[in-house]
Amino acid sequence: MNYSLRQLRVFVTVAQAKSFSRAGEMIGLSQSAVSHSVKELEQQTGVRLLDRTTREVILTEAGQQLAARLARLLDELSSTLRDVGRVGQQLSGTVRVAASQTISAHLIPHCIAQSNQCYPDINFVLHDRPQQWVLESIRQGEVDFGIVIDPGPVSDLECEVVLSEPFLLLCRNDSPLAAQTSVTWQALEGAKLVLQDYASGSRPLIDAALADQQVNATIVQEIGHPATLFPMVEAGIGISVLPALALPLPQGSQLTVKRFTPAVERKLMLVRRKNRSLSGAAQAIWEVVRIQAGQLTQARMRDPLFNSEAR
């Protein structure tokens, strides 16, 4: 049997109003539409539910039983639907976000602070992992979303660029390159390089830049954590190419960073599973990350390291 929710609501309203015309006014239907709906319900149930007179409608015994039970069930259904709506909109609970190390260290702290201020009932949990782990944890549903370096073509993920930033040269203050305002990629020809390893999403982009600029350099060390680049370079082991989010430089270090010409950038992306909606809380944190990335972009526009016209 195929009863529509509309039929049931119409019948309950008629039972309460004891009139087709009054019921129609209450629910915005014509008297004939109300009468037709009730007749359809009677035909489908095979039971007479109403006795009709010229002045009013009277519930049969079966109609009385059905109306009483339906009224409770429809109230419960409405309450359930309201609860479901609140769950979708509530800004509380735990939101799990995965990000690679440079992103975790220098962008996410601002996001967590902003989240704590705006959404005190949301528990922002960070998973600080290499890029491939981040992508896999998103695919497996272990986190709500992630922030990664552009993973390239991915059919199962939804990606949104929130920040583009350049790679920079890292060298000691006594390096000949330190005296230059900006450095060409060709200046790395024959240099000893200390780079992040392939657990980093930046490494393939750096390799591609060196290849595109036809630079032959020697990679003397491959590092797992970006913070290790600073003491390696300061010790004279080599120079490095690092993303801007790896800044600031360690306090008191004898290091400097320089812009590359031409600039080569990496894109940071918010990433979630395709065709999977975020909870209200997760969507709120997604927006926090987007806003914080936008504010960082605006701040860099005033920094000569990122904008030569800001001098």
C-alpha positions as MATLAB code, in Angstrom:
seq = 'MNYSLRQLRVFVTVAQAKSFSRAGEMIGLSQSAVSHSVKELEQQTGVRLLDRTTREVILTEAGQQLAARLARLLDELSSTLRDVGRVGQQLSGTVRVAASQTISAHLIPHCIAQSNQCYPDINFVLHDRPQQWVLESIRQGEVDFGIVIDPGPVSDLECEVVLSEPFLLLCRNDSPLAAQTSVTWQALEGAKLVLQDYASGSRPLIDAALADQQVNATIVQEIGHPATLFPMVEAGIGISVLPALALPLPQGSQLTVKRFTPAVERKLMLVRRKNRSLSGAAQAIWEVVRIQAGQLTQARMRDPLFNSEAR';
ca = [
       0.000    0.000    0.000;
       1.291    3.429   -0.957;
       0.144    6.173    1.392;
       1.590    9.638    0.970;
       2.597   11.810    3.895;
       0.403   14.531    2.393;
      -2.686   12.258    2.526;
      -2.080   11.446    6.167;
      -1.603   15.076    7.153;
      -4.761   16.088    5.292;
      -6.794   13.379    7.049;
      -5.528   14.376   10.514;
      -6.355   18.033    9.806;
      -9.897   17.093    8.672;
     -10.343   15.002   11.818;
      -9.300   17.960   13.975;
     -11.323   20.574   12.066;
     -14.366   18.304   11.462;
     -14.854   20.137    8.185;
     -13.377   19.870    4.701;
     -13.562   23.627    4.147;
     -11.939   24.556    7.485;
      -9.254   21.901    6.967;
      -8.561   23.335    3.510;
      -8.110   26.811    4.961;
      -5.700   25.475    7.589;
      -3.425   23.713    5.097;
      -3.911   25.866    2.008;
      -5.924   23.457   -0.156;
      -9.331   23.735   -1.775;
     -12.277   21.894   -0.260;
     -12.482   19.595   -3.255;
      -8.766   18.742   -2.995;
      -9.173   17.887    0.683;
     -12.203   15.712   -0.014;
     -10.425   13.936   -2.867;
      -7.363   13.232   -0.706;
      -9.477   11.640    2.028;
     -11.391    9.524   -0.514;
      -8.071    8.242   -1.915;
      -6.949    7.275    1.584;
     -10.212    5.423    2.203;
      -9.842    3.563   -1.076;
      -6.264    2.566   -0.286;
      -7.081    1.384    3.235;
     -10.355   -0.224    2.208;
     -12.011    1.326    5.285;
     -14.540    4.142    5.616;
     -12.929    6.794    7.812;
     -15.527    9.579    7.736;
     -19.293    9.927    7.676;
     -20.200   13.005    5.697;
     -23.207   15.227    6.371;
     -24.177   18.571    4.918;
     -22.898   20.383    8.009;
     -19.881   18.411    9.198;
     -17.835   15.274    8.901;
     -17.926   12.651   11.638;
     -15.142   10.152   12.257;
     -16.063    6.491   12.105;
     -14.625    4.220   14.788;
     -11.791    3.268   12.428;
     -11.259    6.941   11.610;
     -11.056    7.839   15.316;
      -8.394    5.200   15.946;
      -6.399    6.207   12.879;
      -6.591    9.938   13.622;
      -5.440    9.526   17.227;
      -2.472    7.356   16.316;
      -1.520    9.376   13.252;
      -1.497   12.637   15.189;
       1.096   11.225   17.599;
       3.168    9.681   14.806;
       3.185   12.858   12.719;
       4.198   14.926   15.747;
       7.030   12.491   16.409;
       8.085   12.621   12.753;
       8.153   16.429   12.806;
      10.217   16.391   15.990;
      12.651   13.884   14.464;
      13.081   15.982   11.334;
      13.732   19.100   13.444;
      16.366   17.205   15.439;
      18.047   16.038   12.239;
      18.095   19.610   10.985;
      19.756   20.796   14.179;
      22.406   18.082   13.904;
      23.278   19.285   10.416;
      23.557   22.879   11.610;
      25.072   22.483   15.055;
      28.470   24.018   15.576;
      29.798   21.650   18.188;
      31.621   18.341   18.382;
      35.015   17.175   17.137;
      36.453   18.138   13.750;
      39.543   16.225   12.608;
      41.858   17.975   10.171;
      45.009   16.507    8.617;
      47.857   18.635    7.275;
      51.493   18.223    6.324;
      54.231   19.562    8.573;
      54.935   23.063    7.263;
      51.208   23.742    7.006;
      50.626   22.391   10.511;
      53.425   24.440   12.012;
      52.694   27.839   10.480;
      49.106   28.107    9.200;
      47.062   25.771   11.379;
      47.920   27.356   14.775;
      46.179   30.567   13.628;
      43.215   28.496   12.427;
      42.906   26.695   15.762;
      43.107   29.985   17.670;
      40.411   31.531   15.474;
      38.246   28.418   15.832;
      38.556   28.491   19.620;
      37.464   32.112   19.647;
      34.554   31.805   17.200;
      33.393   28.255   17.932;
      34.271   27.335   21.529;
      32.102   24.187   21.376;
      34.079   22.733   18.455;
      37.075   20.546   19.319;
      39.622   21.147   16.525;
      41.894   18.072   16.369;
      44.985   18.307   14.161;
      46.694   15.273   12.602;
      50.214   16.358   11.610;
      51.464   13.866    8.996;
      53.299   13.577    5.647;
      51.284   14.440    2.551;
      50.555   10.897    1.348;
      49.257    9.920    4.788;
      47.031   13.010    4.783;
      45.529   12.084    1.410;
      44.942    8.487    2.448;
      43.328    9.499    5.744;
      40.907   11.717    3.806;
      40.040    8.866    1.456;
      39.486    6.476    4.368;
      37.265    8.935    6.232;
      39.626    9.083    9.207;
      39.545   12.898    9.109;
      36.893   15.387    8.028;
      39.197   17.125    5.573;
      42.828   17.969    4.951;
      45.124   20.739    3.772;
      47.748   19.611    1.277;
      50.018   20.766   -1.488;
      48.348   20.393   -4.886;
      48.109   16.598   -5.324;
      47.561   16.820   -9.075;
      44.630   15.141  -10.846;
      42.527   13.213   -8.308;
      39.087   11.933   -9.305;
      37.907   10.922   -5.827;
      38.675   14.168   -3.985;
      37.241   17.666   -4.030;
      39.990   20.303   -3.915;
      39.900   24.058   -3.386;
      42.974   26.286   -3.691;
      43.292   28.582   -0.665;
      46.897   29.782   -0.909;
      49.608   30.130   -3.552;
      53.097   30.761   -2.272;
      56.606   30.863   -3.738;
      59.601   28.696   -3.103;
      62.549   30.602   -1.631;
      66.293   30.157   -1.541;
      67.743   29.493    1.921;
      71.427   30.245    2.400;
      73.894   31.563    4.976;
      74.504   35.284    5.357;
      78.080   34.824    4.149;
      76.999   33.153    0.903;
      77.619   35.179   -2.282;
      73.912   34.670   -3.053;
      72.947   36.523    0.148;
      73.988   39.855   -1.363;
      71.450   39.578   -4.186;
      67.903   40.944   -3.985;
      66.609   37.951   -5.923;
      68.298   34.848   -7.265;
      67.926   33.106  -10.611;
      67.483   29.367  -10.659;
      70.635   29.121  -12.775;
      72.577   30.394   -9.736;
      72.029   26.913   -8.261;
      74.055   25.274  -11.033;
      76.592   22.955   -9.424;
      75.410   23.825   -5.901;
      75.060   21.394   -3.024;
      71.401   21.194   -2.015;
      69.724   20.093    1.177;
      66.082   19.315    0.349;
      63.047   17.737    1.917;
      62.492   14.115    0.944;
      59.619   12.743   -1.137;
      57.268   12.451    1.818;
      56.810   16.177    1.254;
      54.418   17.323   -1.439;
      56.878   20.129   -2.223;
      59.725   17.903   -3.362;
      58.274   16.920   -6.776;
      57.596   20.607   -7.469;
      61.188   21.557   -6.608;
      62.518   18.756   -8.820;
      60.297   19.972  -11.657;
      61.521   23.565  -11.236;
      65.171   22.470  -11.358;
      64.482   20.387  -14.452;
      62.519   23.161  -16.181;
      65.338   25.647  -15.522;
      67.913   23.050  -16.652;
      69.809   23.262  -13.375;
      72.269   20.520  -12.443;
      72.838   20.508   -8.715;
      73.943   17.868   -6.233;
      71.486   16.829   -3.553;
      73.676   16.071   -0.551;
      70.965   15.525    2.078;
      67.263   14.670    2.006;
      65.403   15.683    5.163;
      62.124   14.444    6.590;
      61.179   17.494    8.642;
      61.465   21.023    7.175;
      62.769   22.484   10.450;
      65.934   20.404    9.990;
      66.800   22.371    6.852;
      67.840   25.406    8.904;
      70.631   23.838   11.006;
      71.840   21.860    7.981;
      72.261   25.017    5.901;
      73.704   27.006    8.813;
      76.294   24.253    9.326;
      77.491   24.781    5.747;
      76.301   21.432    4.391;
      74.559   23.116    1.474;
      71.880   25.602    0.475;
      68.187   24.837    0.218;
      64.933   25.529   -1.567;
      61.994   25.766    0.807;
      58.372   26.915    0.793;
      57.469   30.257    2.300;
      55.402   28.613    5.033;
      58.618   27.161    6.466;
      59.437   30.679    7.695;
      60.235   32.410    9.974;
      63.950   31.760   10.230;
      65.215   30.545   13.613;
      65.870   33.463   15.932;
      69.539   34.447   16.036;
      70.494   32.335   13.012;
      73.013   33.437   10.395;
      70.605   32.608    7.577;
      68.672   34.542    4.949;
      66.049   33.803    2.305;
      65.822   35.218   -1.216;
      63.174   35.310   -3.914;
      63.709   33.245   -7.043;
      63.446   34.684  -10.535;
      61.273   33.469  -12.149;
      58.998   32.697   -9.230;
      57.847   29.112   -8.849;
      54.840   28.591   -6.607;
      53.069   25.772   -4.867;
      49.324   25.705   -4.283;
      47.840   24.759   -0.923;
      44.450   23.137   -1.127;
      41.581   22.246    1.137;
      40.695   18.650    0.281;
      37.749   16.429    1.176;
      36.108   13.321   -0.200;
      34.018   13.951   -3.283;
      30.251   13.599   -2.915;
      30.501   13.555    0.897;
      29.004   16.501    2.740;
      30.725   18.030    5.758;
      29.024   18.373    9.119;
      28.043   21.878   10.159;
      31.037   22.033   12.490;
      33.476   20.765    9.840;
      32.123   23.270    7.300;
      32.686   26.062    9.827;
      36.329   25.016   10.308;
      36.774   24.707    6.524;
      35.720   28.372    6.290;
      38.101   29.345    9.110;
      41.044   27.837    7.204;
      39.972   29.569    4.002;
      39.750   32.943    5.768;
      43.091   32.557    7.545;
      44.803   31.632    4.260;
      43.272   34.699    2.631;
      44.506   36.941    5.438;
      48.018   35.505    5.071;
      47.926   36.259    1.346;
      46.910   39.856    2.059;
      49.668   40.292    4.647;
      52.288   39.031    2.202;
      51.276   41.665   -0.321;
      52.888   44.213    2.046;
      56.103   42.188    2.422;
      58.988   42.953   -0.004;
      60.025   39.283    0.105;
      56.782   38.394   -1.678;
      55.994   41.632   -3.489;
      58.850   43.685   -4.958;
      56.527   46.694   -5.287;
      56.086   46.796   -1.491;
      59.551   48.259   -0.979;
];
